[in-house]
Amino acid sequence: MYVVAPWCAVVGAVVGEADGAAVDSAQESSSTESPISADRLADLLSNPNDVLRGDFETTFEVCSLGRKPATDNSPWESAKRETSESIRFVTAGKRLYSLRTRLSDSDAPTRYLQENVWADGTWTHRVQGEASVSLLSEATSPDPWGYGFIFNEIDGRCTPWSEIAREVRAGRCIAQSIVDGVLNYRFEAMEALGKGARFEVQAALAPNFRFISYTIEGFVDGDREQPRVRETYTVRSWKEIDGCFIPDTADLQGWSMADPTRQRPVPTKGMKTYHRTDFKRLTPEEIDESLFVTPMPLGTSVWDDRLNMSFKIGTPLLYLEGVLYELKEPLMEHPGDRLSELVRTAVNRRGSLPEVADARLPGALARAAAAEKPSPNEAPLRGAFVVALSTAIALVVAGVFLLRRGRGARATI
């Protein structure tokens, strides 16, 4: 089964009809102007307008209107919202803070608050009520379907896990046209998840570059004639700020072929909406510097994906690359530059556990723990290491869960 990858933050008019017609793979360009190169288009996509290049604060809502048969042409406006979330972005230089709030249609309290920070080359992920923090080297858009960076034109502001410009550079152009200053650029991924994918970018080139839409079609089993899924993100209206235009409303439309294994006996389509509720340019004096520091109070479990490392604030136990270290003193913060010294001076360590290091799965961890049997010489330390190993298992499992949750928050439609 083909699943659209989370990096498919896509924009463009839907290519083909709801029956799932594939993108035309004609090799010839039917342009009224000179063709544009992939590198030139990628540069334009990576260069936001003057308003969004500076520091700003904005809030927008993302809503899911659910799914229905592809043949159902009733207005989406009449569909009931399945989910509704508010996302707040604050930018300061190359730093970014986001707060994702799951909204409720009733008077019930908020069910979900997620905070993400990009600072110093690190993406942090934490959820209110969970004493855990994940650290990653790549940022992922915090909204459920992964188009928030695109909607706010900050796709390349931090080091993203995915980026449209990157896909354009790596792809092979199969057709393009420029009519009345509007570019339609189709390209093909050489290999995406081993199955292949096709894309289309639509953008206004004059008088100023404006990203309009992006479409991705996913295929399965090498069949390039019939797409399995299609997603199209399209900007529907714009807001003028100081003479520049930024996206104000957008939607994400999806189409999927019939899939009985997912209780979809007929082709279906879905709709998500994006709507900006406020926007404010920020001066340096208005920026709250505390937003860009992720708190790690006593008892916080930390998973550092960059180093394959886990630890808990307030304990002397550190799990690094399959080895469990007992340190001289409790960790009260991330080891940072002290990591080498802490490992070198550890008072005890449990050797590499190959199954754990390779798989990092609950089953493998449980088997590795069960296989550990103390020798007579180890007996005095066994109690401490049983606790330590159990803690490491919990930390690794929690870390993997949070990592998957952060990267898998975007669901295909």
N, C-alpha and C positions, 0 to 999 in steps of 0.2 A: 504494500500500500504506500502510495506517495503522500508525504506530508510536507506542506509548504514550510520552508525553513524560517526561523525567526528573523533572519536577515532580510526577508522579503518585505521590507518597508517600501511600498511600491506606489507609484503615481501614474495616472493616465486614463484616457478614455477606454472603456471596455472594448477589447478587440474581439470581433465576431459576435454572434447572436447567443441567446441563452441556451441554444442547443449544444454549445461547446465547440463551435467551429474554431479551428486552429489559426494561429497567426500566419498570414501570408508570408511565405519564405522567399519571395521573389528577390533575386540578387541585384537587380538594377534599381538605381535611385531615380525617382521621378520628381526631381527638384526643379523649382523655378529659380533657385539661386544656387550658389556654389555649395557643394556638400560640406558638412561640418565633421571634423574628426572626433574620434572617441575622446582623445585627450582634451580637446577644446571644450566639448560638452561636459566632461567631468570637472574641468576647472570652473565652468559657469555654475554647475550644481553645487560646488563647494564654496562659492563666494556669495554670502548673503548680502542683502542691501544694507545701507548705512545705519538704518534704525536697529536692525537685528545684529549688527556687528558690534554694537556697544553693549553696555550693561542695561538690563531691563528686568522687570518682574511682570509675569503674566499668569493668568489663570484661565483654564479652559475645561470644558466638560466633554466626556466621551460616553456615548450611550450605545447600547446594543438593542436593536429592534427585532432580534431573533431571526429565524429562518422560516421559509415557506416554499411550496413547490415552485419550480422555475416558471411554470405556466401561469402562476397567480399574478395578475397584473394590477391588483388593487393597490391604492396609494400607500406608500410606506408611512405616511403621516398618521394613518389610522391604526398602525401597529402599536401594541403596548410595549413600553420599555421593559426589557428584561433586566438590564443592569444600567447603572448610571454612576459615573465616577468623576471626581473633580481633581485636576492636576495643577499644582502650582509650581512654576519654574522661577528661580532667581539666578541670574548670571552675574558674574563678576570676573572680568578678564577671561581666563581659560577655566575658571571654576564654575560649577553648576550645583544648585541645590534643587531638589524636587520633593514635593509632598503629595502623595496620592491618597485620596480620601474616598472610600466607597460610600456613596450616598444611599439614603433609605427613603422610600416613598411614604413611610409612616413616621410616627413620632419616636420610634425606637432609636436608641443611641447608635452612633457610628460603629460599624462592625469591623472596619479595617483601616489602618493608617500605616502607610509605607513611606519611609524616608530614604532617599538616595543622595549621595554627595560624590561629585567628581572634583578631586583636588590632589595636587602633587602626583598625578599619574595613577591615582587609585580610585576605584569605584566602590563605595561602601553601600551595603544594603542592610536595612534593619526594619523590623515591623513592631509596632507598639504592642506590648503585652508578651513579646517573645524576647527573652534575655539572650539574644544571639546577634552577632554581626558577621557579615561575610565581606571579604575584601577581594576585589578582582582587578585585573589590569585592563579590562575593557568595559566600556559603559554600554548599558542596554536601556532603551527607552522605557520609562516606568509605566506607561499606560498599558492596558491589558492587551492591545493588539499591535503595539510597537510602532505607531506612526506619529507619536508626539514630537520626536525630534524633527521629523519632516514637516509637520504642521507649523512648528515654530522656527523652521529654517535654521536649525542648529545641528544638523546631522553630523557635521565634521568638527564641531566645536571642541568636543572631547574625543578621546580615542575610542571610536565605537566598535562594538562587536561586529556590526554590519554598517555599510554605508553605500548609498546608491552610486556615488561617484566611483567607488571601488569596483562595483559590478559593471559599470559602463566601461571602465578601462580594461577590465579583464575579458569582456565579452567580444563577440564578433558581429559587426554590423551586417544585417541582412537586407535592410531597405531603409530609406529615409526620404522625406520630402519637406520642403520649406515653401509654404504658400502664405502670402500676405503676412510674412514675418512670424508665422507659427510653424515650429518644427515638430514633425512626427519622426521619431528615431526608433527603429526596431533593431534589437540585437538579441543574440543567442548566447547563452552560457555554454562554454565548451563542455563542461560537466558539472552538474549540480546534484549532489547527493547520489551520484551514479545514474541518474535518470534523465537529466536534461531539463532545461527551462528556457522559455523565451520571454522577452520583455518589450515594452514600448514606453518611451518617454514622450510626453507632449509638453512643449514649453514655448512661450512667446519670446522671440529674440529681440523685438523692437517695439517701442523705443527703448525699453529696458528689459533685461532678462527677467522672466517670471515663470516659475515652475508651476505647471498646471496639473499634470496628472502622470501617473505611472501604473503600468499593468504588468502583472506576471502571470504566466501560464505554466503549470507544472504537468509533466508527463510521467508515464510509468512504463517500465519494462521496455524502454527504448522506442516506444510508439510515438513518433513525432506528428502523427496525423490527427490524433484525438486527445485533447488535454483532459487531464483528470480534474484539475481545479484551476480556478482563475480568481485573482484578486485585483481590484482596481481602486486606487485612492485618487480622488479628484477634488481639487479646490473649487468650491462653488461661489464664494463671494470673498471680497477683499475689504480691508479696513485701511483708510488713509491716515498715516501718522507722519507729520512733518514733511509732507510731499512725497513720502514713500508708501507703498502698498504692502501690507502683510496679510496672510490668510486669515479670514474671519470665520468662515464655515467651510467644512469639507465633509466628505463621506467616503466610506470604504465599502464597496460592494463586492460580494463574493458569489461564485457559482461553483457547484460541485456536481459531478456526475453521480448517477445512482450508485449507492453502496449499501446493499442489504446487510452487510456485516455491522454497519453503524445505524441500522434501522432507518435507512433512507432508500426506500424502494424506487423512488423517482428522483430525477435531478432536482436540486434545491438551490436557493439563493438566499443570501443574508445581507443585512445592512447595519453598519455602524456609523455614527455621526460624531463630528467634532465641531465644537462651538466655543469661540473665545468669549469670555465674560468680562475680562478687563485686561488692560495693558498700560504699563507705566515705565518710562525711561528713568534710569537711576543715576544719580550723581555719586561720587565716591563717599560723600558724607551720609548718604541714605542707605548704604549697604551694611547689613547686619553681619559682621564677620563671624559671629558664633554659629551661623547656619552651616558654615563649611568645615566644622569640626564635629566629627561623629563621636558622641559620648560612649565610653565603655566603662560603666560603673562596676563596682565589686559584684562578682558573680556572673559577668557577661561571658558567654562562650564565643570564642572567635575562631572563624575558619578563614585562613589566608590561602586562597586558591593559587596565588602567584608562587608560593613556596611549598605548597602541599603541607601546610602546618596548621595545627590546632592547639589551642590552650584555653584556659579559663582564668579570667582575672581574679586574683586573690589566692591562687594555688601555685605550688612549685612544679607543676607537671607540664611538660611540653612534648607534643607529638610532632615529629618532623621527618618527612620522607620515610615513613615506616619504622622509625625508631622512637621509643618513648624515653624521655630524659627526666630525671628527678633533679631539679635545680637546687642551689644552695638557699634560695629565698623565693618567696612567692612572686609571681609576675603581677605587677600592678598596672602595666601598660604593654603595648606592643613592643617586642624586643628591639625592633629597628636595627640600628647599626651595632647593637650589643649582642646580636644573635650568635655570632661565632664565639665570642667570649663565654657566653652562657653555656653553650654546648660543650666547649672545651673544659670548663670547670664544673660540669655537672657531677653530683656526688654519686649518681648511679644511672645506669641506662639499660634498657632492654633491647637486645639486638634486633636487627631488621627482621620483619615479618613479611616474607615475600608475598603471601596471599593478600595481605592487607595493602601493601604498597602497590601491588598491581591492580587489584580490583576495587578496593575501598567500598565494598558492598557489605551490608549487614550480615549476610550469610557467611561470607569469607571471614569477617571479623569474629563472628561467633565461633566458627570452627577453629580459627587460630587461637582464640582464648581458651577453648576447651582442650586443645592439644597441649597447652602449657602445663607441665608437671614439675613441681619444685624438686631439686636435688637436696640432699642433706645440707650442703653448703649454702643453699639458697634460702633455707627455711626462715632465718631471722628477718629476711627482707620480703618474704613471700606476701605477707599481709599487705604491706604498703603497695607492692606492685599489682596485686589483685585489684585493689582500689584504683590504682593508676591506670591499669589497662582498661578497666571498666569505664573510667572517665574518658580515656582516649577514644574508646569505641563510641561512646555517646557523642563526643565532640565531632568525630569524623562523620558519623551518620547525620548529625544535625547540620554540619557544614555542607555535605552533599545535597541534603534536602533543600537548604536555603539557596544553594547555587542553582539547582534545577528550578527552584521556584522563581528566582530572579530572572533566569534566562528563558524559562518556559512560560512566563506570565502572558506572553502574547499568544493568543489562540488563533488558528486560522478560521476563516469564516466560510 
